[in-house]
Amino acid sequence: MNNPTARLTIPMDKSLRVKLGKRADELGFDSPQALLRYVSKTLVDGRKVTFGEVDYLALRDKKDGWDDWGPVPNEVLERWAKQAADERSGKAKLQSFDNIDDLLADLKSYVAKRNQAK
């Protein structure tokens, strides 16, 4: 059975609507509505969500993990911090993919290399 949907109309300044659309796009959402649905669901579920800069290395010191999705291993936090710093400085460009097949192939290659190193 499908869940019925309800429409929520939120009056806002047009410039805010445009900025919200740009920010939603930056975050990978296809529309401001998709972003607001995601945030709404997250709040209702009692989870935390952050947008923007994250100090990954500072998160290592938290004993309970850094978010509601569970703890992140220190080596992952350190790798993310280095990747973010390299990307911001222009030293490195994070890899991007045009389709899911390329992403999965790269992920499988990474996992295979990591398993060989063990």
Buried (B, 14 or more C-beta within 10 A) or exposed (E): EEEEEEEEEEEEEEEEEEEBBEBBEEEEBEEBBEBBEBEEEEEEEEEEEEEEEBEBBEBBEEEEEBBEEEBBEEEEBEEBBBBBEEEEEEEEEEEEEEEEEEEEEEEEEEEEEEEEEE
